Amino acid sequence: MSKTRVGILTAGGDSPGLNAAIRGAGKAALDAGMEIVGIRDGFRGLAENLTIKLDKRSLAGILTVGGTVLGTGRDKPQAMEMNGRIRDMRSTIARNYRKLKLDALVCLGGGGTHKNVLRLIEAGLNIVTIPKTIDNDVVLTDTAIGFDTALDIATTAIDRLHSTAHSHHRIIIAEIMGHRAGWLALGAGIAGGADVILIPEIPYDVHNVAAAIRRRKQYGTNFSIVAVAEGALPMREAARVAAVVRHKKQAKNKTEKRLAKAELLQLQEAHAGHTLRLARQLEALTHLEARVTILGYVQRGGTPTSADRLLATRLGAAAVRLIQQGQFGMMVASRGDDTRAVPIADVAGRLKLVPPDHSWITSARSVGTCFGDHPGT
């Protein structure tokens, strides 16, 4: 009787803890008598049949290593660039899946990955997913691999910025990753003692932010720390984006949807560099020097924290158990100290955003943090 043969790939942006999850799933599979095949460079690896052998030797020593030994990519199976043309590669991927004699595929990814996986499930692949993203925006799981490490990195950065802000009597603005969800900026802002936190879920008025900073100055504190998510929007911009999104959802034909999508892209391009504009605005309104630190990709790199290593190992082992039980089309979610299988169909196309009444928000407001929606609150 042939062994169960399992493929594993990482897709989307890299996150700390991916190698720990590969190791967790790989070693659990080998311990269960399965064969494990590494798929290189995300879904492109399945389209081009790019594989590497995974065994105990190749899985050794990767627990603490950042990035992913398999490589990753943002290719969409249904719209992949091949030889200069955009092609639907789902049938090719399904054919290679069968050529590799895979019984199941483990995919590590975030929101975009889950949408892509759903299309491959429809093509006949047996798939189990593991959530990873530093944005923590995957629904139906308490947390995702990479968030804790990114949170720790961003918090440490804010900690270090305090001394410069205090010494030079400046406003220091730290731009933190998070285009649509503000979990990372919110958590790091609270943990790092930021005076202002701006996130996508709470549109802000720069005059409210300036008023809060001026109030600190009146009380004798001539510096402020602002933690701002990439996707934080002023109120007017947020209202415009919301209107275009509604129009896109209500569009009656492809032309209307295409025009709405194009307008959204224009708004995104116009938003580029918003943190630098925010700094100039605050200088003018507060008469304090403002400096910007953009943390960027440093938040996604380096050694994963112990919490992410533990989470990745738990989810990797749980994914193998689902395969043993024949439960496919499921994401392994973290629930407290346990795991739960949730349908990928319930995950794909959804985002876990910060609720306005979340305990992190109310706690931050209680200690005087400004969110820009009201002066000093």
C-alpha positions in Angstrom: 0.0 0.0 0.0 1.5 3.4 -1.0 2.2 6.1 1.5 0.1 9.2 1.7 1.9 11.9 -0.2 1.6 15.5 0.9 2.8 18.7 -0.8 3.4 21.9 1.1 3.9 25.5 -0.2 4.1 29.0 1.1 2.3 31.8 -0.8 1.9 35.6 -0.6 4.3 37.8 1.4 6.8 36.2 3.7 6.2 36.1 7.5 8.3 35.1 10.4 7.5 31.5 11.5 6.9 30.1 8.0 9.9 27.7 8.4 8.6 26.7 11.8 5.3 25.7 10.2 7.0 23.9 7.4 9.0 22.0 10.0 5.9 21.3 12.1 3.9 20.0 9.3 6.8 18.1 7.7 8.0 16.3 10.8 4.4 15.5 11.8 3.8 14.0 8.4 7.0 12.0 8.4 6.2 10.7 11.9 2.8 9.6 10.6 4.5 7.6 7.8 3.7 10.1 5.1 5.9 11.4 2.3 6.3 15.2 2.2 7.1 17.2 -0.9 8.1 20.8 -0.9 6.7 23.0 -3.6 8.9 26.0 -4.5 7.9 29.6 -5.0 4.2 29.3 -4.2 1.6 28.4 -6.8 4.1 29.0 -9.6 5.9 25.9 -8.3 2.9 23.8 -8.9 2.4 25.3 -12.4 6.0 24.7 -13.3 6.5 21.5 -11.3 9.2 23.0 -9.1 9.7 20.7 -6.1 12.3 19.9 -3.5 12.6 16.8 -1.3 11.8 17.3 2.4 13.1 14.9 4.9 14.3 15.0 8.5 17.7 16.3 7.4 16.3 19.2 5.3 13.8 20.1 8.1 16.5 20.2 10.7 17.7 23.7 11.8 15.0 25.8 10.2 12.8 26.4 13.3 14.5 29.7 14.1 15.2 30.8 10.6 13.2 33.7 9.1 11.6 33.7 5.6 10.8 30.4 3.9 13.1 27.7 2.6 10.6 26.9 0.0 10.4 30.4 -1.5 7.1 32.2 -2.0 5.3 34.3 -4.6 2.1 36.3 -5.2 1.1 34.5 -8.4 -2.6 33.8 -8.9 -3.4 30.4 -10.4 -6.2 31.8 -12.5 -4.1 34.7 -13.8 -0.4 33.8 -13.9 2.2 35.4 -16.1 3.8 32.8 -18.3 6.2 33.7 -21.1 4.9 37.3 -21.1 1.2 36.4 -21.2 -1.4 36.1 -18.4 -2.8 32.6 -18.4 -5.2 30.6 -16.4 -3.0 27.8 -15.0 -5.5 26.0 -12.9 -5.8 23.0 -15.1 -2.0 22.8 -15.4 -1.7 22.9 -11.6 -4.3 20.2 -11.2 -2.5 18.1 -13.7 0.9 18.5 -12.0 -0.8 17.8 -8.6 -1.8 14.4 -10.1 1.6 13.8 -11.7 3.3 14.3 -8.4 0.8 11.7 -7.0 -0.2 14.1 -4.2 -3.0 13.0 -1.9 -3.2 16.4 -0.2 -1.6 19.9 -0.3 -0.8 22.2 2.7 -0.8 25.9 1.8 0.5 28.5 4.1 -0.9 32.0 3.3 -3.1 35.0 4.1 -6.2 36.5 2.6 -5.2 36.3 -1.1 -3.9 32.8 -0.7 -7.2 31.6 0.6 -9.1 33.0 -2.3 -6.7 31.3 -4.7 -6.9 28.0 -2.8 -10.7 28.1 -3.1 -10.3 28.1 -6.9 -7.9 25.1 -6.7 -10.3 23.2 -4.5 -12.9 23.7 -7.2 -10.3 22.2 -9.6 -10.3 19.0 -7.5 -7.3 19.5 -5.2 -7.4 18.3 -1.6 -6.1 21.3 0.4 -5.6 22.2 4.0 -4.4 25.8 4.8 -2.5 27.4 7.7 -3.0 31.1 8.3 0.0 33.4 8.2 0.2 37.2 7.9 1.8 39.9 10.0 -1.4 42.0 9.5 -3.5 39.5 11.6 -6.4 40.0 9.2 -7.3 36.4 8.5 -10.9 35.7 9.8 -12.0 33.0 12.1 -8.6 32.5 13.8 -7.4 34.2 16.9 -4.1 35.0 15.4 -1.9 34.1 12.4 1.7 33.1 12.0 4.0 36.1 11.9 1.9 38.6 13.7 3.6 38.2 17.1 7.1 38.7 15.7 6.1 41.7 13.6 4.3 43.2 16.7 7.5 42.7 18.7 9.6 44.4 16.0 7.3 47.4 15.6 7.0 47.8 19.4 10.8 47.7 19.8 11.1 50.4 17.1 8.7 52.7 18.9 10.5 52.1 22.2 13.7 53.3 20.5 12.1 56.3 18.9 11.0 57.7 22.3 14.5 58.8 23.3 15.1 60.7 20.0 11.6 62.4 20.2 12.2 63.4 23.8 15.8 64.6 23.3 14.9 66.8 20.3 11.4 67.9 21.3 10.0 66.4 18.1 7.0 64.6 16.7 8.2 61.2 15.6 5.9 59.3 13.2 6.4 55.6 12.8 4.7 54.1 9.7 3.7 50.5 10.4 2.5 47.9 7.9 -1.2 47.4 7.5 -3.1 48.5 4.3 -6.6 47.5 5.4 -6.3 46.2 8.9 -4.8 48.2 11.8 -4.0 45.3 14.2 -0.2 45.8 14.0 -0.1 49.6 14.4 -2.7 49.4 17.1 -0.9 46.7 19.1 2.5 48.2 18.7 1.2 51.7 19.4 -0.3 50.6 22.7 2.6 48.4 23.7 5.1 51.2 22.8 3.2 54.0 24.5 2.4 56.0 21.3 0.5 59.2 22.0 -1.4 59.0 18.7 -2.5 55.8 16.8 -4.0 56.0 13.3 -5.5 52.9 11.8 -7.6 52.2 8.6 -10.7 51.4 10.6 -10.9 54.8 12.3 -10.6 57.7 9.8 -8.9 60.7 11.3 -8.9 64.5 11.1 -5.4 65.9 11.2 -6.6 68.9 13.2 -7.8 66.5 16.0 -4.3 64.9 16.0 -2.7 68.3 16.1 -5.0 69.4 19.0 -3.9 66.4 21.0 -0.2 67.1 20.4 -0.7 70.8 21.3 -2.4 69.8 24.5 0.6 67.7 25.5 2.8 70.7 24.8 0.7 72.9 27.0 1.2 70.4 29.8 4.9 70.6 29.4 5.6 67.6 27.1 7.3 68.8 24.0 7.4 65.6 22.0 4.9 63.0 20.8 5.0 59.6 19.2 2.5 58.8 16.3 2.0 55.2 15.2 0.3 55.2 11.8 -0.7 52.3 9.7 0.0 52.4 6.0 -3.7 52.4 5.2 -4.8 55.0 7.7 -7.0 57.6 5.9 -8.1 61.1 6.6 -11.9 61.4 6.9 -12.5 62.9 3.5 -10.3 60.3 1.7 -12.0 57.5 3.7 -15.4 58.7 2.7 -14.4 58.8 -1.0 -12.9 55.3 -0.9 -16.0 54.0 0.8 -18.2 55.5 -1.8 -16.2 54.0 -4.7 -16.2 50.6 -3.0 -20.0 50.7 -2.6 -20.3 51.7 -6.3 -18.1 48.8 -7.3 -20.2 46.3 -5.3 -23.4 47.8 -6.8 -22.1 47.8 -10.4 -24.5 46.2 -12.8 -21.9 45.3 -15.5 -18.2 44.7 -16.1 -17.6 48.2 -17.5 -18.8 49.8 -14.3 -16.8 47.4 -12.1 -13.7 48.1 -14.2 -14.1 51.9 -13.9 -14.6 51.6 -10.2 -11.6 49.4 -9.8 -9.5 52.0 -11.8 -10.7 54.8 -9.6 -9.7 52.8 -6.5 -6.2 52.3 -7.9 -6.0 56.1 -8.6 -7.0 56.8 -5.0 -4.4 54.3 -3.7 -1.7 56.0 -5.9 -2.8 59.4 -4.5 -2.4 58.0 -1.0 1.2 57.1 -1.5 3.5 59.1 0.7 0.6 60.1 3.0 2.8 59.7 6.1 5.2 62.4 4.8 2.3 64.7 4.1 1.0 64.0 7.6 4.3 65.1 9.0 4.3 68.4 7.1 0.7 69.1 8.2 1.5 68.4 11.9 4.6 70.7 11.7 2.5 73.5 10.4 -0.3 73.0 12.9 1.9 72.4 16.1 5.1 74.3 15.3 7.1 71.2 16.3 9.5 69.4 14.1 8.2 66.2 12.7 10.3 63.2 11.5 9.1 60.0 9.8 10.4 56.5 10.3 9.0 53.9 7.8 9.6 50.5 9.3 8.8 48.7 6.0 10.0 45.1 5.4 12.0 45.0 8.5 8.8 44.0 10.2 8.5 40.8 8.1 12.1 39.5 8.6 14.3 37.9 11.1 14.0 35.2 13.8 10.4 34.4 14.8 9.4 34.9 18.4 8.8 31.9 20.7 5.1 32.6 20.4 5.2 32.4 16.6 7.3 29.2 16.7 4.9 27.6 19.1 1.9 28.7 17.0 3.5 27.5 13.8 4.3 24.1 15.2 0.8 23.6 16.6 -0.9 24.6 13.4 1.5 22.5 11.2 0.9 19.4 13.3 -2.9 20.0 13.3 -2.9 20.3 9.5 -1.4 16.8 9.2 -4.1 15.5 11.6 -6.8 16.9 9.3 -5.2 15.2 6.4 -5.2 11.9 8.3 -8.9 12.4 9.0 -9.7 13.2 5.4 -10.9 16.7 6.3 -10.0 18.8 3.3 -11.1 22.3 2.2 -10.3 23.4 5.8 -8.1 26.1 7.4 -6.4 25.2 10.7 -7.5 28.1 13.0 -6.0 29.0 16.3 -8.6 29.1 19.1 -7.1 29.7 22.5 -4.6 27.0 23.2 -6.3 24.7 20.8 -7.0 24.5 17.1 -10.2 24.2 15.1 -10.9 23.3 11.5 -12.9 26.0 9.7 -14.1 25.8 6.0 -11.9 27.7 3.6 -15.0 28.9 1.9 -15.9 30.8 5.1 -12.4 32.5 5.1 -11.8 33.4 1.5 -12.7 37.0 0.5 -13.1 38.2 4.1 -11.0 40.4 6.3 -10.7 40.5 10.1 -10.7 44.2 10.8 -10.4 46.0 14.2 -13.9 46.5 15.7 -14.4 50.1 16.9 -15.3 48.7 20.4 -12.5 46.3 20.6 -10.8 46.0 24.0 -7.5 47.3 22.6 -9.3 50.5 21.4 -11.1 51.1 24.6 -8.0 50.5 26.7 -6.0 52.9 24.6 -8.6 55.6 24.8 -8.7 55.1 28.6 -5.0 56.0 28.9 -5.4 59.1 26.7 -4.4 57.8 23.3 -5.6 59.9 20.4 -7.1 58.1 17.4 -7.8 61.3 15.4 -11.5 60.9 15.3 -12.0 63.3 18.2 -9.5 65.8 19.8 -7.4 64.0 22.3 -9.4 60.8 22.3 
